[in-house]
């Protein structure tokens, strides 16, 4: 089962093929810089299907999402990233993988819709020249 963090990570990576832009090509957008930093320095995913492994990945990933939320390009993206940050903070404290899986199952449709909104914001960064598409 996919968990919310995996869906969000997919939203940030799927719409783009990351390549390092030429020097000086970085946008002035703090959001785009945060997205590019996250994409260039991805946190390795969980190494096992265990709560400890997932919590470790969430804790390592959380600073990137917090930065993206703080610099979101619009209210809708900020709202979604705020929700993601709240969920990830709860996941980081969770002690039960079954509870997380049940939560994911219950909210899967909302996560999917949110991923589409985040993908639009990421594509905007790509269009601005921060992230290049093939």
C-alpha positions in Angstrom: 0.0 0.0 0.0 1.3 3.5 -0.8 1.5 5.9 2.0 0.8 9.6 1.8 4.4 10.6 1.7 5.1 8.3 -1.2 2.2 9.9 -3.1 3.5 13.4 -2.4 7.0 12.3 -3.4 5.6 11.0 -6.6 3.9 14.3 -7.3 7.2 16.1 -7.0 9.2 13.7 -9.2 6.8 12.2 -11.8 6.0 15.5 -13.7 9.7 16.3 -14.2 12.9 14.8 -15.3 15.4 16.5 -13.1 18.6 17.8 -14.5 20.9 20.4 -13.1 20.2 23.7 -14.7 23.0 25.8 -16.0 24.6 28.2 -13.4 22.4 31.3 -13.0 19.3 29.6 -14.3 17.7 29.2 -10.9 14.4 31.0 -10.6 14.0 33.7 -7.9 11.1 31.7 -6.6 11.9 30.2 -3.1 9.3 27.5 -3.8 11.0 26.4 -7.0 14.4 26.5 -5.3 13.0 24.3 -2.5 11.5 21.8 -5.0 14.8 21.7 -7.0 16.8 21.2 -3.8 14.5 18.3 -2.8 14.7 16.7 -6.2 18.5 17.1 -6.4 19.1 15.7 -2.9 16.3 13.1 -2.4 16.0 11.4 0.9 16.3 7.6 0.3 13.0 5.8 0.9 12.2 3.5 3.7 14.5 0.5 3.7 12.0 -1.9 5.1 8.2 -2.2 5.6 8.4 -1.3 9.2 7.2 1.6 11.3 10.8 2.4 12.3 12.0 2.6 8.7 9.1 4.7 7.6 9.4 7.1 10.6 13.0 7.6 9.8 12.2 8.5 6.2 9.4 10.8 7.2 11.6 12.6 9.7 14.4 13.1 7.1 11.9 14.3 4.5 9.9 16.6 6.6 12.2 19.7 6.4 11.8 19.8 2.6 8.1 19.8 2.9 8.1 22.5 5.6 10.2 24.7 3.3 8.0 24.1 0.3 4.9 24.9 2.4 6.5 28.1 3.7 7.2 29.2 0.1 4.2 27.8 -1.7 3.3 29.8 -4.8 -0.4 30.1 -4.0 -3.0 29.5 -1.3 -4.2 26.1 -2.6 -0.7 24.7 -2.8 0.1 26.1 0.6 -3.1 24.5 2.0 -2.2 21.1 0.6 1.4 21.3 1.7 0.2 22.4 5.2 -2.0 19.2 5.3 1.0 17.1 4.1 3.2 18.6 6.8 0.6 17.9 9.5 0.1 14.3 8.3 3.9 13.7 8.1 4.4 15.1 11.6 1.8 12.7 12.9 3.3 9.8 10.9 6.7 10.7 12.4 5.3 10.1 15.9 3.2 7.0 15.0 4.0 3.6 16.4 1.7 1.5 14.4 2.0 0.7 10.7 -1.5 -0.8 10.5 -3.0 2.5 11.8 -1.1 4.4 9.1 -2.2 2.0 6.4 -5.9 2.4 7.5 -5.5 6.2 7.5 -4.0 6.0 4.0 -6.8 3.8 2.7 -9.5 6.1 4.2 -7.9 9.3 2.6 -6.4 7.8 -0.6 -8.8 9.8 -2.9 -7.9 13.1 -1.2 -4.2 12.3 -1.5 -4.5 11.6 -5.2 -6.4 14.9 -5.8 -3.7 16.8 -3.8 -0.9 15.2 -5.8 -2.4 16.6 -9.0 -2.4 20.1 -7.5 1.2 19.8 -6.4 2.2 18.5 -9.8 0.9 21.7 -11.4 3.0 23.8 -9.0 6.1 21.6 -9.8 5.4 21.9 -13.6 5.3 25.6 -13.2 8.8 25.5 -11.8 9.9 23.3 -14.7 8.4 25.9 -17.1 10.3 28.7 -15.4 13.6 27.0 -16.2 14.4 25.8 -12.7 13.8 22.2 -13.6 14.2 21.1 -17.2 12.0 18.6 -18.9 13.4 16.4 -21.7 
